[in-house]
Amino acid sequence: MAKITFITQSGESIAAEAKDGSLMELAKNNNVSGIEGECGGVCSCTTCHVHIEANYYSKTGAPGDIEADMLELDDHVSEYSRLGCQVQITAELDGMMVHVANE
């Protein structure tokens, strides 16, 4: 089980727990503002763009080629950007904070 805290653009903090699934699914299930997941999690949009906490970034793995290409299309990219649909929840991510990149 991993407890993950989402920080929205308005500063709202939403803590959620899951055993598995993606960050996007967890965010959508907990009504996190700014996470839309319009493509349904197939890595063809950036509506689940998040910034991973630096000390957890290596635990999520680097973006794959398709994800990196999608992120290049977003205006709010940082060195810790990931698409939530591509980050699978594991126990290793317990305690992680992610910042929602879009409003």
Summary of the structure (lengths in Angstrom):
residues: 103
radius of gyration: 11.9
end to end distance: 27.7
largest distance: 32.7
contacts: 317
relative contact order: 0.31
helix: 26%
strand: 24%
